[in-house]
Amino acid sequence: MVKRHTLYEYDYPSGKITLKRRLCPRCGRIMAAHENRHSCGYCGYTIYLKSESS
C-alpha cells in the first residue's frame, strides 16, 4: 500500500497540491509508475514508455 503523502507534491507558500503520478484516462484512478510503463491496477490500462536505446 502506498502512503498518500508520497502521491502528492505540496507547495506550502502558494497553497497548491499537485499529483505526482498520472491519472488513468479510462477510469480516472491513479496509475502505478513502473520503470518502462504506467499501469492501472483497476481496469488494466497500460501506457508503455519509449526507450531511448531503441
Secondary structure, DSSP 8 states (H G I E B T S, - for coil): ---GGGTEEEETTTTEEEESS-B-TTT--B-EE-SSEEE-TTT--EEE---TT-
